[in-house]
Amino acid sequence: MAKKAPRRTAERILEVTLDLFNRFGEPNVSTTLISAELGISPGNLYYHYPAKDELINSLFDRYERALTELLNASDGVRDVEDAWFFMHTLFELIWQYRFLYRDLNDLLSKNRRLETHFQSVLKTKTRSVRALLDGMSRSGAMAIDSREVEATATSMVVVLTYWLSFEYVRDPRNALEPENAQAALLRGAHHVLNLLIPYLEQGQRMHLQSLVGAYSTPSAPK
C-alpha cells in the first residue's frame, strides 16, 4: 500500500493546482501557494513536479486526452439536437480546464511544448467541426456549399477557443466564477451554433432557437 502513496500525492497536487489555476489564473499562482494550499513542504511538491511547467504540462496532457476522446464523437452528430449536446459537452470540458483558455496567449508565450501541442489541438478541433458539418449535411439538417465549409469550421473553432476569454473581458470579476458556469457555457454553445443559422433547414433552425430559449430561461433573472 505504501508504494501507492506517491501517486496519490501526485494526483492530489494536480487536483489542487487545477483548482487554484482556475480560480486565480496560472500567472497568479506560485508553487509556494500550491504547497501551502496542500499543506506540504515545497520540497515535497518539487519531488513530484520539479518545475511549475511540469504541473501545467501534466494538466494539459489530461485535458488533451479528454478532448481527443470527446472530439471523436463529432462523427455521430446528425442534427441540431446532437450538435447542441456535443457543443455543450465540449464547453463543459473547456470550463473544467478554463485556466488554459483564460491565460492562453500568456501560457503559449512561455511554454514551447504547450505552444506546439495547442496548434495540434486547433487542428483536431477543426477536423472535428468539419466532420460535424459533414454529418449534418448528409442527414439533410443543413445545406452548405463545400467552398464555405472550411471558413465556417474555422469561425466555429475561433469562437469555441476564445469564448471564455471574451466572457472574462466582458466581466473580469464574475465571468469565470463557478456560479456563472452554466450561463457562460450556454452562451458559448449558442454563439458557436448560431454560425450555422444561414445553412440550417427551416425546421432545424426553429429547433435551435427553441433550444436556446428553453435552456437560457433559467439564467434570465438578471
N, C-alpha and C positions, 0 to 999 in steps of 0.2 A: 504493500500500500504506500509506503514511504516514497517509493520511486515515482509515484504519480503526482506528488506534491508540487514539484517544479512546474509541471504542465498546468496544474490548476492555478498556480500563481501567475503564470504567463497569460492564461486566459482571463483571469481577473484583472490583470494590468490592462489588457486590451479593452475590456468592457468599460472600465473606469475612464480610460483615456478617451474612448469614443464619446462617452457622456460629456466629459469636460470639453473636448474639441467642439462638440455640437452646441454646448451651452455658451461657451465664451469665444469660440473661434480659435483655430490652431495657433495663430501667431501670439495669442494672449495666454497660452498655456505652456508653462515651463515643466521640465522634468521634476523640478523641486516641488511644484504644485501637485503633480501627479503622485509622487511618492508620499506627500503629506496627506492627500485625499485617501490613499490606500492604507496609510498607517504603517508604511515600511520605510526602510532606510534608502537613501539614494543609491547606495551600493547594491542593495538587493534588486532595485529597478535596473541598474546598469548590467547586472549579471544576466538578466533575461533579454534586455534591449539596450545595448551599449550606446546607442545614439537615438535622438528623437526621430530622425528619419526612418529608423527601423520600425518604430511604432507606426508612423504614417504609412510606410510601405506594407506592413502587415495588415493594417486595416483596409488599405486599398485592395490588397490581394483578396481579402474576404468579399469586399464589395464587387470586385471584378468577376469572381466565381459565381456569385449570386446573380449578377446582372446577365452574364452569358447564358446561364440556365433559363432565366426569365425571357430573354430576348428570343430564344428558340421557339417560344410559344406563339410568336407573331405569325408563324405559318398556319395556325389554326383560326386566325381572325377572318370572319366572313361577312360581318355586318357591323352596324353602329354599336349594337349591344356588346358584341365581342370586343370591339375597339375601345369602348368606354371602360370596360373591365380591365383590359390589357394596360391602357394608359394609367389608370388609377393605381393598379398594382405596381407599375413602373415608378410612378411618383412616390409611392409608399417606400420603395427601396431607396430611392434618392433621398427621401426625408430621413431615413434611418442613418444614412451617411452624409448628412447635409453639410457637414464642415467642408467636405471636398468641393462642394459647389459654391458655398459661401465664400471660400477663400481660394477659389480655383486658380486664378491668374497668379496670385502670390505663391501658391504651392508649386505651380509649374515652373516658375522662375527660379526656384531654389532647389528643385529636386529633379535631376535629369531622368531618373528611372520613371518617375511619375509622368514626366513630360512625354516620353516615348510611349508609355503604356496608355496614357489618356488619348493619344492620337489613334491608337488601336481601338479604344472604346468608342470613339466617334465613328470610326468606320463600321464597327459592329452594329452600332445603333442605326446607322444609315441603311445598312443591308437589311436590318430587321424591319424598318419602316417601309422600305421598298417591298418587302415580302407582304407586309400588311396591305399596302395599296394594291398589290397584285391579287391577293386573295379576295379583297372586296370587289375588285373589278371583275374577276372571273365569276363571282357569285351574283353579279348584277346589282350590287348595292351602290355602286358608283360607276361613273364613266369618265375616264381621264385619258387625254391624249398621251401617248407614250413619250412625246417630246417634253411633257410637263412633269413627268414622274420624278426625275432627278431633282429638279428645283423644289418641288413640293416636299419631297422627302428631306432635303437639306433644311428647308424652312422649319419643318416639324422638329427636326433634331436640334436646331438652334433654340427654339422656344423651350424644348424639353431640357436642354442643357443649362440655359441661363434663366429659367423661370424663378428659381429660388433667389438668385441674385437680384432680379427685378423686385421680388417681394421684399427683400431685405432693404434695398434702396428706398422703396416706397414707404416703409415703416420700420426703420432700423431698431427701434426699441422693442417692438412687439411681434414682428412678422415671423420670426423663427422660434417663437416660444411654443412649447408643446400644445397648449390650449388652442393655438391658431392653426395647428397642422391640418386638420380636416378641411377647413375652408381654403387654405393655400393649395392643397392637393387637388381639390375640386376645380378651383380656378385654373390651375395648370392644365389638367386634363381637358377642360372645356376649351381653352385657347389653342391647344395643340390640335384638337379635333375640329375646331372651328375653321382651320385652314382647308378642310375638306368640303366645306359647305358648297362651293361652286360646282363640285363634281358629284355630289350625292344625289341619288334617286330621290324623288319628291317625298316618298313615304319615309325613307331613311333620314332625310333632312328634318322632317317633322318629329321623328322619333328622337333624334339628337337633341332637338330643342326641348322636348318633353323630359328627357333625362336630366338636362341641365336645370330645368325648372324644379323637378322633383328633388334632386339632390342638393340644390342650392337653398331651398326654402328654410331648412333648419338653421342655417347660418345667417339668415337675413335680418335678425332683430336690429342690428345697427343700421 
